[in-house]
C-alpha cells in the first residue's frame, strides 16, 4: 500500500526512540520520549500561493526535525507513520 499526501502534506517515519540513557539505564516504553527526528517517506505536490503551486522544500529520504506534537499518526502494515503539514517541519538534518 502506498500513501500519496495531498497539497503541502508530508509523510514522515519517526526514528526509533532511544532505549537506554547515556549512563546505561534501560528505559521502558512508557518512559520513552517521542522522537522529533524523522525520515521523509512521501511529499505532496506543494502549496498553492497566488494561484501557483510552490513545490515542497523537502524530498523523499531527507532527515528532518518536526514539531513535537504535530501531525496525524497512522499505522499501515505494522509500520507507524505521521502526516504533517510542511509548516510543521522545523529543519533538515544534514
HUKA-V480056 format. One record per residue. N is the residue number from 1. PSI is psi as a letter, one per 20 degrees, with the letter a starting at -180 (999 if undefined). D_CENTER is the distance of its C-alpha to the mean C-alpha in Angstrom with 2 decimals. Layout:
BEGIN
n=N psi=PSI d_center=D_CENTER
n=N psi=PSI d_center=D_CENTER
END
This chain:
BEGIN
n=1 psi=p d_center=18.21
n=2 psi=q d_center=15.93
n=3 psi=p d_center=13.43
n=4 psi=o d_center=14.02
n=5 psi=q d_center=12.31
n=6 psi=q d_center=14.98
n=7 psi=c d_center=15.65
n=8 psi=k d_center=13.06
n=9 psi=q d_center=10.17
n=10 psi=p d_center=7.12
n=11 psi=p d_center=5.88
n=12 psi=q d_center=2.97
n=13 psi=o d_center=5.18
n=14 psi=q d_center=5.87
n=15 psi=q d_center=8.99
n=16 psi=q d_center=12.13
n=17 psi=q d_center=13.62
n=18 psi=p d_center=16.91
n=19 psi=i d_center=19.87
n=20 psi=q d_center=22.57
n=21 psi=r d_center=23.26
n=22 psi=h d_center=24.84
n=23 psi=i d_center=28.19
n=24 psi=j d_center=27.63
n=25 psi=p d_center=27.22
n=26 psi=p d_center=25.35
n=27 psi=p d_center=22.93
n=28 psi=r d_center=23.01
n=29 psi=h d_center=19.94
n=30 psi=h d_center=20.83
n=31 psi=i d_center=20.79
n=32 psi=p d_center=17.48
n=33 psi=q d_center=15.15
n=34 psi=p d_center=11.53
n=35 psi=q d_center=9.72
n=36 psi=i d_center=7.89
n=37 psi=p d_center=7.25
n=38 psi=r d_center=4.70
n=39 psi=p d_center=5.99
n=40 psi=p d_center=6.00
n=41 psi=g d_center=8.02
n=42 psi=q d_center=9.65
n=43 psi=p d_center=10.54
n=44 psi=a d_center=13.09
n=45 psi=h d_center=16.50
n=46 psi=a d_center=15.99
n=47 psi=q d_center=17.57
n=48 psi=o d_center=21.26
n=49 psi=p d_center=23.27
n=50 psi=l d_center=27.07
n=51 psi=j d_center=27.15
n=52 psi=q d_center=25.29
n=53 psi=p d_center=21.86
n=54 psi=o d_center=19.96
n=55 psi=q d_center=17.50
n=56 psi=q d_center=13.91
n=57 psi=j d_center=13.81
n=58 psi=r d_center=11.04
n=59 psi=r d_center=11.76
n=60 psi=p d_center=10.88
n=61 psi=i d_center=10.85
n=62 psi=q d_center=9.89
n=63 psi=p d_center=8.61
n=64 psi=r d_center=7.07
n=65 psi=p d_center=7.53
n=66 psi=r d_center=6.28
n=67 psi=q d_center=9.01
n=68 psi=g d_center=10.01
n=69 psi=k d_center=10.83
n=70 psi=q d_center=8.92
n=71 psi=a d_center=8.24
n=72 psi=p d_center=9.87
n=73 psi=q d_center=9.59
n=74 psi=q d_center=11.47
n=75 psi=p d_center=13.28
n=76 psi=p d_center=14.76
n=77 psi=l d_center=17.38
n=78 psi=j d_center=16.70
n=79 psi=q d_center=13.06
n=80 psi=p d_center=10.33
n=81 psi=r d_center=7.26
n=82 psi=p d_center=5.57
n=83 psi=p d_center=6.68
n=84 psi=q d_center=6.68
n=85 psi=q d_center=9.51
n=86 psi=h d_center=9.58
n=87 psi=h d_center=11.59
n=88 psi=i d_center=8.98
n=89 psi=p d_center=7.70
n=90 psi=h d_center=10.51
n=91 psi=r d_center=11.15
n=92 psi=q d_center=11.05
n=93 psi=p d_center=12.27
n=94 psi=999 d_center=15.47
END
